[in-house]
Amino acid sequence: MKIIHLLLFGFVVVSSAHADSSPVTYDRVTLAATAEKQIENDTAVAQLFSEREDEQSSVAASEVNKNITWALERAKNMDSVSVQTTGYHSQPVYQKQKITGWRVRQSIKLESQDTARLGELIGELQQRLSVNLISYTVSPEIREQAENDLIAKALASFDKRARLVTDELGRPGYRIVRLDIVTSGNPIRPVALQRMALGSPAAAENVSPPTLDRGVQVVRVGVNGIIELKLN
């Protein structure tokens, strides 16, 4: 029994010593700073689709496939425009709980920094395709450059606030305990279009290009952190 008591006493002493050696935190302050600026959207994104409905799914699918193939061939002829297919859907059409036909739909996505050329292409493709959405965004290269500039400004603002708190409390300095840098996403801004630019494929041989407006968006960078003030 004595041996057991001694062991327990030794464990308590060691535990207490370990607890005493753990770092003590004091005078911690949570701060935040932001930086932002407007940048012009430089990339236009358009989504177009072909949709057909028929009693036979093969007939509807064949018509959609032809339209998409036709659109891809024309889009790939423009070096300044990138194109890709984005979805293919085939679903039954019901009437009084019975299948009366099939609806097939496939979409393509166009992306370009050349607004004029993209507008011309959209006008041409509307002979056989419909426009689902046209929007503007910022290219990754431009966004990264803007964010790098804003990170430097946000860090400078964070340091300025940290020094202000340090000076006001009469401390000789501070150290950073934790620092998080948060960048905004890459929102897509829908483009206001003329009503005639949307809807079903046009019956005319050519459609006037839609009216596009680049617009701007705000890029933000936030810095959140914890500082620890030094003792006098």
C-alpha positions, 0 to 999 in steps of 0.5 A: 500500500505504501508503494502505491501511495508513493507512485500516486504522489509521484504522478501528481507531482509530475502532472503538476509540473507539466501543467505549470510548464504549459504556455500561459496566454495573456492580453490577446486581441482579435482583429480584422482588416479588409481591402477591396477594389473594383475590377472590370469583367473581362470574360463573357460566358454563354450557355445555349441549348437544344431541346426537342420533344417527340413521341419517339426518344430516338427522333428527339435525340437525333434532332438534338444531336444534329443541332449540337454538332452543328453548333460545335463545328461553328464555335470551334472555327473561332479561335478566340472562343472556347466551347464545351458541352455541359449536359445531356438530359432525356426524360419522359413526358407524361399525360394522365400518368402515361408516357406520351413522348420524350424530351431531350436536351443538351447544352453547350458553354461558350467562353471568350474575352472577345465580346464582339466575336462571341456576340456574333457567334451567339447570333448565328447559333440562335438559328437552331439553339436557344440562349439559357444564360449570358454572364460576365466574370473575371479571368483567373489571371486578372483575379489572382493579380488583383487578390495579390495586391489586395493581400498586401494592402489588407496585411498593411491595414491589419498591422496598422490596427495592431500597432494602434492597439499596442500603442493605446495600451502602452505596450512595447510590441505585439506578436501574431498568434494566428492569421487567416487570409480570406479571398472573395469568390468569383461571382458571375454577373448576369448580363442584361439582354434584349428580349429578342436575344432569348427564347426559341431559335429564330426563324430568320437566317441570322439573328442580331448579336445580343447587347453585352455590357462588361460591367465591374465587380468588387474583389475583396480580401479579408485578414482575420487574426489574433495578436498577443501584446508584449508585457512592459 
